[in-house]
Amino acid sequence: MTAVLGTRPDPGKTRVRKPGPWSAPPRPVWEEEPSPAGQAGKGLALGLACLAILFPLWIVIVTSLQTKRTIDEAGGLVVIPKGVTFVAYQELLGGGQVQRAALVSVGVTVVGTLFSMAVSVLCAYGLSRSGSLGHRWILMSLLATMFFGAGLIPTYLLVQALGLTDTYLALILPSAVSVFNILVLRAFFMNISQELVDSARIDGAGEWRILFRIVMPLSRAVVAVISLFYAVGYWSAWFNASIYLTDQDMMPLQNVMIQLVQKQERPVGLSAQINTGQLSPLAIQMAVMVLALLPVAVLSPFVQKHFKKGMLTGAVKG
C-alpha cells in the first residue's frame, strides 16, 4: 500500500534515530552497554590524566605572571595567583639575548623545516617509484643508518671539516633528514592510486608535474604531520647548538632557557633588574618556558585540523 499524504505516524511505533555528528557510534551486537561504574571509572581516569598534564602547566604560567613579592611569599612556585603582571614578559621581549634567541629559533625552525621537507619528499617520491635508478640500494643504505651510526666524534669532525661550526647551518644540516619520516612518506606515496599516475603520464605530464599536481595534493595529511614533526624537532633542539656554537649571540631559545634554569648565566639586560629585586629569577625562568612551549601549543590544533581535512582530500574512490 502507498502511504497517504498528510497522515501522522503511529505513536506506538518506535523510530530509529540516525546518529548525529557528535553522538557515539553504534556498538557491535556482541558488546555490552557500559555500566555506570565503568563510565565513572573512565571519566575519573581521563580527568586524572588531564590534571596530571595541565596542573604543572598551570603552575608554570601562573608563576611567570606573578610579582617577586608573591613568589617569595609562596616560597617558590605559585599555585593560586594574586593578581597578574607581565613584567617578566616585557623584559624578555624588550630586547637583549632572549629576544634574539627567539628570533634565531624561529628562523632555524622555518628554514630547517622547509629544507627537511623538500629533501624528504623528493627522496620518498623517488623511492616510491619501483623502477627508479638505484632504488633498492638507496633504500637499503637509508635503512642501515637507522641501526648503525657514526657517533658523536666523527660527526663533529665532519661538521668542523666542512666549516659549519659557528654557523646556523650547523643547527640544520646534521639533523636535516629523518629516515623514519622518509619511510612514512614513501609508504603514503605508494598507496596513491597508480591509475591516476598512469593517466597523467598518458596526458604528457612529467615526474615533477605528477609530484606537485597529483601526489602532493593527495598527501596533505602526511605532509602536515611530518612537517609538524620536523618543526617541533628544530624548535626543541639544543644539543647541536651546545657543541657546534661558541658565540652566545647565536644561541637558540632552548639553550638560553637551559642557562636560565641551571642558573649558569643571566641574559644580557636582566641582571640589573634581578639584582635590584625588581624581577624574580623564578618568574623569568617560567616565562622563558612559556615562550618555548607557546608555538607548539598554538600550531598543533591547526595541524590536526589540516590532518583530518587531508585525509578526506586524499581518499580515492574506486
N, C-alpha and C positions, 0 to 999 in steps of 0.2 A: 504493500500500500504506500501511496505517496503521502508525504506529510502535508498537512493542511496549514496554509499560511495564517499566522496570527494566533495559533493555538499555543497555550502555555505548556511547558514541560511538566511531567508528572512529578509532584513534590516527593513522592515516595521513592523515586529512583535516585540513586546516588550518582553524582558527577565525578568524573576522573579529571582532576585539575593538572594541567601541564606544569612541570617545574619551571619557575621563573629563573632569571639570571642570577639571583642571589640565594636561591634555595638549594638545599643539599641534593646531590644526585641520588636517583633511586637506588636502593640497596638490593643486592642479589637475593634470590629467594632463599638461599641457604644461610644467609647472615641474619642473626637475630637483632632485634631492636636493642639499642643501648639502654642499660638501666640507669636510673637517676644517679646511683652511686658511681657508676662508670663515667657518666658525663661530668659529675662534680670532680672526680679524680683527675680527669683530663684537663678540666678548666683550672684546677689548682696547680697541676704540674706546669701548664703553659704560663700561668700567672707568675709562678716562682722563677721560671726561666727568663721571662721578660724583666722581672725585678732584678735578677742577678746581672742582666745586661745593662739596664737603664739606670740602676742606682749608682754605680761608680761614675757613669757619665754625668749624672745629675750633680754629684759631688764636685767633679772637675769644673763643670760650667758655673755652679754657684760660687765656688771658691774664687774663680777668676773674676767674678763680679763684685767682690767684697773689698772693703777698705782694710788697711793694715790693722786698725783697732779691732774690727770684728774678727779677723783671723787670729789675732793674739788672744782675744777673749775666748775663742773656741779652742785654742790650744793647737791649731793646725788646720786641718780640713774642715770646711763648714758644710753642715747638712741642712740647717734651717737658715735661710737668708735673712739678713737685716738690712733692707734697702738694696739698691743696685747702683753701682758705679762702673763706668767704662774707662777709668784712668789707666788701667793696665793695657787695654787695647789701644788707647790713644797714644801711649808712649811707644808701644811696639810698632804701630803703623805710622808713627810720626816721622820716620826716617831712621837711619842707622843700620846696624848689622842685620836685625831681624827682618826689616822690610826688604833689604837687598837679598837676603837668603830666601824669602818667599818668592821674589821675582825669579831668582835662579831656579827654584824648584818648579815654578810654573813653566818657564822656558824649556827646561830639560824634559819635563813631562810631555809637553805638546810636541816638541821636535822628536823626542825619542819614540813616542807612540806612533807618530806618522811614519818614521823610518822603519820601526819594527813591523808595523802592519804592512808596509809596502814590500819588505823583504819576505815576510811570512806568506802573504797572499800569492806573490809570484812563485815562490818555492812550492807552496802547496798546490797551486794550479798546475805547475809543471809535473809534479809527482802524481797528480790525479789522472794525467793522460798516460795510459799504459804504454803507448808507443813512443814516448819522448826519449831523447838521447840520454843514455846513461841512467835511465830511470831506476833500475834495480840497484846499481852500485851506489848512487847518491842516497837512496833510501836506506840502504844498509849502513852507510857511513854516518848518516844522521842518527840512526838507532844506536850505533855504537857509542856515540857521545853521551847517551843517557845512562850508560853503565860505566864508562871509563872517562876520567877527566885528567887533565894535565897537572892540576894542582895550583896552589896559590903562587908559589915562587916562579915557575915557568910563565904563568900568565902575567905576573908583574914584570918580568924581564922582557916579555914580548911587547907589553904596553910601553915600557921605557925605551925599547929599541925603535919603536915606531914614532917616538917623540910625542906621545899623547899625555905624558904626565903634566900636571898643572894646566890642563886644558879641559874644556867642557865635554870634549869628545870622549874623554876617559870615563865620564858618567853615563855614556850611551852605548858606545861600541862593545865593550866587554860583555854586556848583558843584553845586547840588542835583539837576539833571536832566541826563542824557546822552542826546542824540538817538539815538546808536548803540544804547544799551540799549533805548530805546523801540522802535526798529525791530526789534530781535531779539525782544522780547516780542510785538510786533504780528504778526510772521511766524509765531510759535508759536501764537498765538491763532487765526489764520486757518486753521491746519491742523487744528484741532479739528473733529471731525465735525459738520457742520451739522444732521444728523438729531437729534443729542442736544439741540441748542439749540432746534430747532423743536418737538420733543416736550415740552420743558419749557415753552415758550410755550403750547402747547395745553393743558397742565395748569394754566395760570394763573400761571406764575412770571414775575416782572418781571426787569428788567435786573440789578438788584442781586443778586437771588437766583440768577440764572443765573451771574453773575460769581463769587460766593463759594461756590456749591454745585456748580457744574459746571466752569467754566473754571479756577478756581484749583486745585482738587484734581488736575485733569489736567495742570496746568502746574508741578508741583512741581520738575521738573528745571530748567527755565529760570529759575524764580523763585529757586531756591537759587544758581544760578550768578551771576545778575545781582546778587543780594544780596551775594554774596562780592565781586564787582567794586566795588560801592559801598562796602562796609565797608573793603576794602583801600585804596581811594582816600581815604576820610576819615581812616583811621589813618595813612597815609603823607603826608598833605597838610601842607605847611609854608608855602607861598607866601602863601596868604590871610592867615595869622596874621602874617607878616612885614610886610605892607603895611597891614592893617586894624587891628592891635592895637598899642598902645603900652605897655600895662600888662604887666609881666613876670609877674605872678601869674596872668595869663590865658593864658599861652603853653602850647601843647600839647607833648607829649613830643618830637616831631620837632624843634621849634625849640630846645628845651633841648639835645638831642643835637648839633645843629649848633653851638651855642655852646660845648659842651664840646670837640668835635672841632677846631674852629677856634681854641680857647683864647681866645675873646673874653672870656668870663666864667666864673666858677665858681659852681655852685649854692649857694644860701644854706645854711650849716650844714656845708659840706665844706671851706671854705677853711682852717680851723684844722687839721684833720686832715692836709690835704695839705701845708701849710706846715711842720708839725712832723715830717713824714716818716712818719706812721702809715699813710697811704694813698698809692698811686701814682696820679698823674693818668691814666696809660695804662689802669690797671685800671678806673678809674671810667668812662672813655670806652667801653671794651669792654663793661662791664656795662650801660651805657645802651643800647648797640647790641643786646645780647641781649634786654633788656626790650622794645625796639621790634620785634624780629623774632619774639618768642615767641608773641604771639596769632595771627599769621598762620600760623605753622608748626603750631600746635596745632589750629586750626579747619579748615584746608584738608583734611586727610584725612576729617573728618566730613562736610564739604560734598560731597566727591567720592563718598562712600558714599551720601549722600542723593540725589546726582545720578543715580547708577545706579538707585536704587530709584524715583526719579521717572520715569525713562524707561520702566521696566516698568509703573508705575501709569498713565502717560499713554498707553500703547498702546491703540489702539481696534481691536478685531477687527470685520471687516466682510466 
